[in-house]
Amino acid sequence: MMDKDQNPKHDPKHQELEQHEVKQVLDFLKHYGSMIGIGVLAATVAILASRELSRRQADKMTQAETLLVSAQSPQQLEEVVDRYKSTPAAPVALLGLARTYFNEGDFFQARAQYERFLKKYKNHDLRPIAEFGLASCTAADGDFNGAAEQFADFIQAQGDHYLQPLATLEMARALEQAGRPEEARIALEDFLTESPDSQWAGQAAGALEQLDK
């Protein structure tokens, strides 16, 4: 029988490795999370899941994660949401479902799923992604003034979120499309002044150049 000292969970090297793995996932999400794709979102399951689950719970979580990663249709994502609602995969699948509908051009269904997420998971760590998605739906519907306001609210509430730079670009685009080019210009100039080294600085400069034309 393995005693406490022999248990890998109590091995300092093992614990250090776990912490390193979590940091790697967090770093990955920080740099590439703006894609909001299923593959990126699925990685959050590893962070949100408890390491102290019972075997039965762990098996269920594994099944949910496997189905999530392999999902190829809205129906499969919906299955994760409904069948595995008690697992960390469910909210991730719901965001994936919303994004799938958005990518397919079904903005009505996309909005419905983002709103469903916000209602069901009010305090979830991934809530900002749903809020960003709703603003994107508003822009896709052609309500550019409304979208600009939603993106502005997102920036104010989630100033340090990794989606903040993209929200600024989307807000500027919405302002331009709403016939408010000077406000768009100010937003882009402020962003470049405050975040000149951002990975989004090039796109902001390009958008500003387009405004000049």
N, C-alpha and C positions, 0 to 999 in steps of 0.2 A: 504494500500500500504506500502510495506516495505521500510523504509528509509535507508540511507547509513550505519547508526550505527547498524542497525539490520541485514544487509546483511552479511551472513556468510563469504563472500570473504574478508570483511574488519575486521573480527574478528581476533585479533592477535593469538589466540589459533588455529584457523583454518589454518592461514598461517604457523604457526609453525609446525602443523601436516603435511601440504603439503610438507614442506621442509624436514621433517623427512622421509616421504615416498619416496621422490626422493633419499635421501641419502641411504636408505635401498636398493633400486634398484641398485644404483651405486655400493654399497658394494657387492651386490650379483654378479653383472657382473664381478667385479674385481676378485672375488675368484673362480667363476665357468665359466666365459666367455670362457675359453680355450676349453670348450666342443664344442663351436660354434654350438649348436643345436638350433632347431626352438624355443623350449620353452624359452631358454636363450635370444635369439635374439628378441623374441617378447616382452620381458620386456622393451627393449629400446624404444618401441613405446611410452610408458608412459612418458619417459624423453623428447623425441624429439617433442612431440605434444604440441602445444600452448594451454594454458588454456583460451584463449580469442577467440576461434573459434565461428563462428556463429552456430546456431542450425543445419542448413543444413550441414555445414562442419563437425560438430561434429558427426552427424548421419552417414555421409559417412565414417568418420574415424572409428567409432565403427563397422560398417559393414565390413570394410577392416580388422580391427584387429580380429574380430570374425572369418572371413574366414581364416586369416593367422594362428591363433592358432589351428583351426580345420582341416587345410589342411593335407591330407593324400597322396597326389600324386603330381608329378611335374606339372600336368595340373592345379591343384587347386592353386598352388603357382604362376604359370604363370598368372592365372586369376587375382590374387591380383596385380601383377606387371603391367598388361595391363589395367585392369578395374579401379584400384584405384591408378593410377600413381601419383596423386597429394597429396597423403596422406603419412605420415611417414612410413606406413606399406609396401609400395612398395619396397624401397631399402632393407628392412629387408627380405621381401619375396624373393627378387632376390638372396641375399646371401644364404637363405635357399634352394633355387632351385639349386644353384651351389653345396652346400654341399650334397644335396640329390643325385645328379648325381655322386659326388665323392664317396659317401658311396656305391653306386650301382656299382662302378667300371667303370663308363663311364667317364673317365678322359678327353676325348675330349670335351664332352658337359660341364663338370664342368669348364674346362678352358675357354670355350666360355662365360659362364655366369659370371665368375669372371672378364673377360675382359670387358664384357658388363657393369658390375657395375662400373668399373674404368673409363670407357668412359662416362657413363651417370651421375655418381655422383663423379666428380673429387675432390671436396672439402668436401665430406661427412665425418662425424665423424667415420663412420664404415669402411672407406677406408682401414685401416691397416689389417682388417680381410680378405678383398679381396686379398691384396698383399700376406698375409700369405698363403691363399688358392692357389694362383698361384704357389708359391714355392712348395707347397705340390703336386700339379699336375705335376710339373717338376720332382720331385723325383719319383712319381708314374709312370711316363713315362720311368724311367730308366736313365735319364740324371742327374746323381748324382753330377757331377762337376757343372753343371748349377744350380742345386738346392742349393748346398752349397753356391754358389755366391749370389743367391737370398736371402737366409736366412741371409747371412752376411750383405747384403744391408739393409734388414729389421731391423736387430739389430742396425746397425749404425743410421738409420733414426728414428727408434721407440724405442730408448733405454729404455724409461720409460713405455712402453706399457705393459699391463698385459700378452701379448703373448710373450714377449721377452725371458723369461726363456725357454719356449717350443721351440721357434725358435732356441735357442742355442743348445738344445738337438737334434733337427732335423738337424741342420747344422752339428753337430758332427757325427750323423748317416750317413748323406750323404757323408761326408768326408771319413768315414771308408769304405763305400760301393764303393767309387771312388778309393780306394786303397791308401788313404792318412791318415793312422792311426795316425802318429805322430801329424799331424795338428788337428785331432780329439781329441787326448789326451790333447793337449795344450788348446783347446777350453773348454773342460770339467774341466780341472784343474783351469783355469782362472775363470770359473763360480763358482766353489766351493770356491775359495779364496775370490772372491768378494761378493758372496751371500751364505754364509754358513748356514744361517737360512731360506733360501727359501724353500717353500713347494715342490720344484722340486729338492732339494739337494739330496734326497735319490735316485731319478732316475738317476741323474747325476753321483753319486757315483757308482751305479750299472752298468751304461754304461762304466764307467772307468774300473771297475773290469772286464767286459767282454773284453775290449781291452787288458788287461793284459794276458788273457787266449789265 
